[in-house]
Amino acid sequence: MSFEDPVIITGAISGAIANRDQCPAIPYTPEEYAAEARRIVDEGGSMIHIHARTRDGVPSCEVEDFRAITQAILAEVDDVIINYSTGSVGVTLLGKRTISLDQRVEPLRVLKPDVATLNMGSINFAKYSYSRKGFVFDVIAENSFETITTLLTAMNEAGIRAEHECFDSGHMANLDPLLDMGLLHEPLQISCVMGVTGGIRPTAQNLAHLCEQIPPVKHNWGVIGVSRKQWGLVAASLALGGNVRVGLEDNLYLPNGEIARSNGDLIAKAADLVRDTGRRVATVAEAREMLATPKREVAGVKP
């Protein structure tokens, strides 16, 4: 890898599980999202991954919550790639209610973000505490092929680029029938999600294995490291030629064990690692070109 290989840094701004008791910097209100977005972009982030919340911090998949957050971000930041979550684990787990597939699709249909995540298979999604010798939470994230194709069809109809989140090597293989059906369009955007209990173990060797399973089509790939093992995975991804995602959704701590004061702290450290490996941080314009996501207005959102 060289300086000529730009790295897309994504900021996972809040997630849907962590709260302010764990980290005071987690944004709840649209204004707080906007302030965190400013810090992300200022430190080199070119894409922001959004889980919506209500003003009191409750996870949400409602269109109006996504709209308010997106509008606040775009009023603060001239240009950044907007990436919506379509997952339901955090909302179901903390919001104490079942989320329908239609509810997961609606923000995509109405607001049409640049990118939306697409989990590529069902998974036991859990957090285990070795000190307590028990599970902190334990749910099943259902992502059948019917669910995947419904979400992907909605993305295609809205002109949204799918980010394929793969939690294990079998999830990479799930891309094959979708390619054969003509539902996927190059370049694919693939994220190797590592560190979730129920998914692949978060090691550099396993990241290399996942990379080998990517279908032989034009693509961009990166790593999403969950937990404090994130930083070793970031370094491995950079060495292998991948992009990276950091942020308060995935990990609250800097490499030295200090808790992050903001998303900006985490993005800044990722940018340092990019430069330390002899690569450079992609601009928003470069990231848009790499991902084939030209700048456009998010529907119904006025910056």
C-alpha positions in Angstrom: 0.0 0.0 0.0 1.2 3.5 -0.6 0.3 7.2 -0.3 -1.7 6.9 -3.5 -4.2 4.5 -1.9 -6.7 6.8 -0.1 -8.6 5.5 2.9 -12.2 6.1 3.6 -12.8 6.8 7.3 -16.4 6.3 8.4 -17.6 7.7 11.7 -20.2 5.5 13.5 -21.6 8.4 15.4 -23.9 6.9 18.1 -25.1 3.4 17.6 -28.3 2.2 19.3 -27.0 0.4 22.3 -24.4 2.5 24.2 -25.7 5.3 26.4 -24.5 8.4 28.3 -24.0 6.4 31.5 -21.2 4.5 29.6 -20.0 7.5 27.6 -21.1 11.1 28.1 -20.2 12.0 24.5 -23.0 9.8 22.9 -25.3 12.2 21.0 -29.0 12.2 21.6 -30.4 15.4 20.0 -30.1 16.5 16.4 -28.0 19.4 17.6 -25.6 17.0 19.3 -25.4 14.8 16.3 -24.5 17.9 14.2 -21.7 18.9 16.6 -20.3 15.3 16.5 -20.5 15.3 12.7 -18.5 18.5 12.6 -15.8 16.8 14.7 -15.8 13.7 12.5 -15.4 15.7 9.3 -12.8 18.0 10.8 -10.6 15.1 11.7 -10.9 13.3 8.3 -14.1 11.3 8.3 -15.9 11.3 4.9 -18.9 9.1 5.8 -21.2 9.2 8.8 -23.2 6.1 9.8 -26.4 7.0 11.5 -28.6 5.2 14.0 -31.5 7.5 14.8 -32.5 8.4 18.3 -35.3 10.4 19.9 -34.3 13.6 21.8 -34.1 11.6 25.0 -31.8 9.0 23.5 -34.2 6.2 22.8 -33.2 4.3 19.6 -35.7 5.0 16.8 -36.3 4.0 13.2 -38.9 6.7 12.6 -38.6 8.9 9.5 -38.9 12.1 11.4 -36.0 11.3 13.7 -33.8 10.4 10.8 -34.9 13.5 9.0 -34.2 15.8 12.0 -30.7 14.3 12.6 -29.8 14.4 8.9 -30.9 18.0 8.4 -28.9 19.1 11.5 -25.8 17.4 10.2 -26.0 18.8 6.7 -26.7 22.3 8.1 -23.4 22.0 10.0 -21.3 20.1 7.5 -21.1 21.2 3.8 -20.7 17.7 2.5 -20.4 14.2 4.0 -21.6 10.8 2.8 -24.8 10.0 4.8 -25.2 6.4 5.7 -28.3 5.0 7.4 -28.6 1.9 9.5 -31.3 -0.6 8.5 -30.7 -2.8 11.5 -33.2 -3.4 14.2 -31.2 -5.0 17.1 -30.6 -1.9 19.1 -34.1 -0.6 18.6 -35.7 -3.9 19.6 -33.3 -4.5 22.5 -33.5 -1.0 24.1 -36.8 0.3 22.7 -38.6 -2.9 24.0 -40.7 -3.3 20.8 -40.7 -5.2 17.6 -39.6 -3.4 14.5 -41.3 -4.5 11.2 -39.5 -4.7 7.9 -41.6 -1.9 6.5 -40.5 0.4 9.4 -36.8 -0.4 8.5 -37.4 0.4 4.9 -39.5 3.6 5.3 -36.6 6.0 6.0 -34.9 4.8 2.9 -37.9 5.3 0.7 -38.7 8.8 2.1 -35.2 10.3 2.7 -33.0 8.5 0.2 -29.6 8.7 1.9 -26.4 8.1 0.0 -25.7 4.7 1.6 -27.5 2.2 3.8 -26.3 -0.8 5.6 -27.4 -4.3 4.6 -26.7 -7.1 7.0 -25.8 -10.1 4.9 -27.2 -12.9 7.1 -28.9 -13.8 10.3 -26.7 -13.9 13.4 -26.7 -14.5 17.2 -26.0 -11.0 18.3 -24.8 -10.9 21.8 -22.4 -9.3 24.4 -20.8 -11.6 26.9 -19.1 -10.5 30.1 -16.2 -12.7 31.2 -16.1 -11.0 34.6 -19.8 -11.8 35.2 -19.6 -15.1 33.3 -22.9 -14.3 31.6 -24.5 -12.5 28.7 -25.2 -8.8 29.0 -27.7 -9.2 26.1 -28.5 -12.0 23.7 -30.8 -11.6 20.7 -31.1 -13.0 17.2 -30.7 -10.6 14.3 -33.0 -12.0 11.6 -31.7 -11.3 8.0 -33.2 -13.9 5.8 -32.7 -13.7 2.0 -36.3 -12.4 1.8 -35.4 -9.6 4.2 -32.2 -8.9 2.4 -33.8 -8.8 -1.0 -36.6 -6.6 0.2 -34.2 -4.0 1.7 -31.9 -4.2 -1.3 -34.8 -3.7 -3.8 -35.8 -0.6 -1.8 -32.2 0.7 -1.9 -32.0 0.1 -5.7 -35.3 1.9 -6.3 -34.1 4.9 -4.3 -30.7 5.0 -5.8 -29.0 4.1 -2.5 -25.6 2.4 -2.4 -25.8 -0.7 -0.2 -23.1 -1.3 2.4 -22.9 -5.1 2.8 -22.1 -5.9 6.5 -20.6 -9.4 6.8 -20.2 -10.8 10.3 -18.7 -14.1 9.1 -17.4 -15.8 6.0 -20.7 -17.3 5.1 -22.2 -13.8 4.8 -19.7 -13.1 2.0 -21.0 -16.2 0.2 -24.5 -14.7 0.5 -23.5 -12.1 -2.0 -23.2 -14.7 -4.7 -26.9 -15.3 -5.4 -27.6 -11.6 -5.3 -25.0 -11.0 -7.9 -26.5 -13.8 -10.0 -29.9 -12.2 -9.7 -28.6 -8.9 -10.9 -29.6 -7.1 -7.7 -26.1 -5.8 -6.9 -24.3 -3.1 -8.8 -20.5 -2.5 -8.9 -18.6 -1.3 -7.1 -19.8 -3.3 -4.1 -19.2 -1.7 -0.7 -18.3 -4.5 1.8 -17.6 -4.2 5.5 -16.1 -7.0 7.6 -17.8 -6.7 11.0 -15.7 -8.3 13.7 -15.9 -8.5 17.5 -19.6 -9.3 18.0 -20.3 -12.4 20.1 -21.9 -14.7 17.5 -19.7 -13.6 14.6 -16.2 -14.3 13.5 -13.4 -13.7 16.1 -11.7 -10.3 15.8 -8.2 -11.3 14.6 -6.0 -10.1 11.8 -5.8 -13.6 10.4 -9.6 -13.8 10.2 -9.8 -10.4 8.5 -7.4 -11.7 5.8 -9.6 -14.8 5.5 -12.7 -12.6 5.0 -11.0 -10.6 2.4 -10.2 -13.7 0.4 -14.0 -14.6 0.4 -15.0 -11.3 -1.4 -16.5 -12.1 -4.8 -14.3 -11.3 -7.8 -16.1 -8.1 -8.8 -15.2 -4.4 -8.5 -15.5 -3.4 -4.9 -14.3 -1.4 -1.9 -13.9 -3.1 1.5 -13.2 -2.1 5.1 -13.3 -3.3 8.6 -15.7 -2.5 11.5 -14.0 -3.5 14.7 -16.3 -3.8 17.7 -14.8 -3.4 21.2 -11.3 -2.4 22.2 -9.8 -4.9 19.7 -10.9 -2.4 17.1 -7.5 -0.7 16.9 -5.6 -3.9 15.9 -8.2 -4.5 13.3 -7.9 -1.0 12.0 -4.1 -1.5 11.6 -4.6 -4.8 9.9 -7.2 -3.4 7.4 -4.8 -0.5 6.5 -2.0 -2.9 5.9 -4.2 -5.1 3.7 -5.5 -2.1 1.7 -8.9 -1.7 3.3 -10.9 1.2 4.6 -11.9 1.7 8.3 -14.8 2.6 10.5 -14.4 3.9 14.1 -16.8 5.8 16.3 -18.8 5.7 19.6 -21.1 3.0 18.2 -18.3 0.4 18.0 -15.8 1.3 20.7 -15.6 4.0 23.4 -11.9 3.8 24.0 -8.7 5.1 22.5 -5.7 2.7 22.1 -4.2 3.8 25.5 -7.4 2.9 27.3 -8.7 6.4 27.8 -12.4 6.9 27.1 -13.0 9.1 24.1 -14.3 12.6 24.7 -16.0 12.6 21.3 -16.1 10.9 17.9 -13.5 13.3 16.9 -10.9 11.7 19.2 -11.5 8.3 17.6 -11.4 9.7 14.0 -8.2 11.6 14.7 -6.5 8.4 16.0 -7.7 6.5 13.0 -6.3 9.2 10.7 -3.0 9.0 12.5 -2.8 5.3 11.9 -3.6 5.9 8.2 -0.7 8.2 7.9 1.6 5.9 10.0 1.0 3.1 7.4 2.1 5.3 4.5 -1.4 5.9 3.2 -3.6 9.1 3.2 -7.1 10.0 4.3 -9.6 10.2 1.5 -11.5 13.5 1.0 -15.2 13.4 0.8 -15.0 13.9 -2.9 -12.6 11.0 -3.3 -14.8 8.8 -1.1 -17.8 9.6 -3.3 -15.9 8.7 -6.4 -14.6 5.4 -4.9 -18.1 4.4 -3.7 -20.0 5.8 -6.8 -22.1 8.0 -4.6 -22.3 11.5 -6.3 -23.4 14.4 -4.1 -27.2 14.9 -4.1 -29.8 16.3 -1.8 -31.3 13.9 0.8 -35.0 13.9 -0.1 -37.0 16.1 2.2 -34.0 17.5 3.9 -32.9 21.1 3.5 -29.4 21.8 4.8 
